[in-house]
Amino acid sequence: MAEQEKWKWQEPKTTWKGIGLYHVTLTIPDRKPLLGCLEVPDNDPCKAKVRRTVLGNALVDCLLSIPHYHPEVQVLHFCLMPDHLHAVLYVRRIMPMGIKGLVRGFWQAAKKLGRASSEASSVVPNDIRRNSQEETPQQSLQSETAQLEAFSAELREQMGDDAYYQLPPIFTEMPFIRPMGRNTQLPNTIRYIDMNPQRLATKRLRPGFFSVQRNIVIGGRSYDGVGNTTLLMAERFIPVHVRSVMVKVAEHGDVEPLRNYMNSCVLSARQGVVMVSPFISAHEKQVMQVLLREKMPFIYLADNGFRDYYKPSDALFDACAAGSVLILSPWPYDATKRHISRADCVALNTMAEEICSQYKKESPRN
């Protein structure tokens, strides 16, 4: 089944053309901060905002002009970061060309702006938390965009098409498009987009907890990690592994063994024991939620590795910032990985046992 056909809420045979919500991300591949500058007043990540460059303003202006050319599309939300742009587009009726064609046209316009731009240091104020109506560019910003477009046209005329298209377009990769469920994903996506400046500020203020650390060797096995590696110096470790037999017994009415085990994990953590687990099953995830809520330290074994610009999501991000979690993965990052396999589950649970055994302290002899 093709990836786009998984979105059952869309009308049959209208996938990528029908009514729906789409999260679009346009990135500068080399991550140069050409679109804006992050500012963090008082070193408080909650106050972080991005001040746009001329190119950043022009790109936002280009995004907000989409409904002018495609009235069936509404820009619901966006956030400009120093090296990328997030946008949520709402397609209100079927489009003949489809969302991919629309985004490709936006990409071509962005590349035109990129060719005409320079790494100008001039910036203008920007509060990305305002909505798109309030963000409508003022006369001066429209002038900047017009100047870039005019400069692009002038360059193309002077240089000729062959030479013009050899200029670096900056935006060399097609924007990423992700279809979204109508009810559940929209608020989470908007929250994720709005938290981007705060999380970038947090990463810059606490780089040690967010840098990917390679080749952390534990018991002869090598891991990559993100988070607080000093957790490996704790006195005691216990794996969290809810066995299937406990679940089956609970399903037959005897919930006490399962409840007692989960409670024992939380009580041990409250006593300073570092819990170690991939937290795969629903019951293990419940234990992890308690650890996160009570800000207790733990080691989380992930089934996929880390991209160079990896950042944990939601509560795990906050735990990383607080130094209460270490995320380890024994495998390199795989962009095609979608689901954890049973073999991965078994392997990760075995590794959790190995880590706890490796750091188990000998009991004093009487």
HELIX and SHEET records of a PDB file:
HELIX    1   1 GLU A    3  LYS A    6  5                                   4    
HELIX    2   2 PRO A   41  ASN A   43  5                                   3    
HELIX    3   3 PRO A   45  LYS A   47  5                                   3    
HELIX    4   4 VAL A   54  LEU A   64  1                                  11    
HELIX    5   5 ILE A   66  TYR A   69  1                                   4    
HELIX    6   6 GLY A   98  ALA A  116  1                                  19    
HELIX    7   7 GLN A  139  MET A  159  1                                  21    
HELIX    8   8 ASP A  161  TYR A  164  1                                   4    
HELIX    9   9 GLN A  185  ASP A  194  1                                  10    
HELIX   10  10 ASN A  196  LEU A  205  1                                  10    
HELIX   11  11 PRO A  207  PHE A  209  5                                   3    
HELIX   12  12 THR A  229  MET A  233  5                                   5    
HELIX   13  13 SER A  244  GLU A  251  1                                   8    
HELIX   14  14 GLU A  256  ARG A  270  1                                  15    
HELIX   15  15 ALA A  282  ARG A  293  1                                  12    
HELIX   16  16 ASP A  314  ALA A  322  1                                   9    
HELIX   17  17 ARG A  342  GLN A  358  1                                  17    
SHEET    1   A 4 VAL A  73  LEU A  80  0                                        
SHEET    2   A 4 HIS A  84  VAL A  91 -1                                        
SHEET    3   A 4 GLY A  20  THR A  27 -1                                        
SHEET    4   A 4 PHE A 176  MET A 180 -1                                        
SHEET    1   B 3 GLY A  36  GLU A  39  0                                        
SHEET    2   B 3 LYS A  49  THR A  53 -1                                        
SHEET    3   B 3 VAL A 123  VAL A 124 -1                                        
SHEET    1   C 6 GLN A 213  ILE A 218  0                                        
SHEET    2   C 6 ARG A 221  GLY A 227 -1                                        
SHEET    3   C 6 VAL A 325  SER A 329 -1                                        
SHEET    4   C 6 PHE A 298  LEU A 301  1                                        
SHEET    5   C 6 VAL A 274  SER A 277  1                                        
SHEET    6   C 6 PHE A 237  PRO A 239  1                                        
END                                                                             
